[in-house]
């Protein structure tokens, strides 16, 4: 269970939000809405533990995330605006290193090839990420998400740069993740191509 | 997770971090070679500037090689974190279950292997250029072997602190150069002592102590600097 208690965020002198109380149970999708600059990304970074809130705290399974960095890191998969993959390496090399860093022993070559094929970039597997299109890079980052065993997904504008098919596929992936008891927090400035049974929405700004 | 179960996963993660940096450098060979060429060129220009008097060259040789190594390491520092910051791998590193200080240390190890170690390996050639005796050349290479990891360690903290700022390169140099003064003094001092027939063990102990202190303290400072850079 992910909770925020009276969370507040400052950006320079401007207060983006305050007294934000959220509660996300397993099996739920939290959609974060808001105009550009309303603090969606800032909220997600606070939830991931990448920044310190101006006030309040974020809790995971009832404990502040600051006090359980290791356990929270194992439970979390964060996908930001930046893909977190190296341009010089091929998608397969990137995923292999990610699997080693995440400590997921179940991810072998077959799983990596499968994830790349699932996202339609099997043919690009031997090419450095640098020569791939923006959408294909995003697909590589999503292939990483497919391989992640983390129960909590925090995805910042994951539908950006994706074509209609890939967006629908990501929608299905998120739906099956929450249907299987996972939690997901997703921002989007457009209508989500997702309609899970249990959807919560928070509007910023 | 229990301590015994975490160990192999930590080792695997450290190796993956190092391997990624080595792979990226291998795909950008020109970058790695630049520092080395700079080192050789700077050290080779001095004899042209000060003349070819053997005694003078022998006297300034160790100091010049050490200063050139310091500057060459400075040249490569911006590369250490800027790309990681821009492509999001740095923020992903902060979200790992493994201790950030150790992951940061793996990155520093990668930096040293690709920028520091090559300098150590070519330094005997530069020693020859300055007409240093064979034993002094050995001491010079050894002093660099112990000293260049310290350059990478201190440089990494400065690079992480300056991350995202304008004029980061200059700022990094301003932070790093004074901090490296002791290293420079003892590093070139040990070679000069050897040539003067003085014992060198004590000076080597000081260099070793600098490295040991750096290895123990720097990773934590580095981890904090990386967190600040990503906030």
Interface residues (C-beta under 8 A of the other chain):
Chain A: X48 X49 X50 X51 X52 X69 X70 X71 X73 X74 X76 X78 X80 X81 X82 X83 X84 X85 X86 X87 X88 X89 X93 X97 X100 X101 X102 X103 X128
Chain B: X1 X9 X12 X13 X15 X16 X17 X19 X20 X23 X24 X27 X28 X83 X86 X87 X88 X89 X91 X92 X94 X95 X96 X97 X98 X230 X231
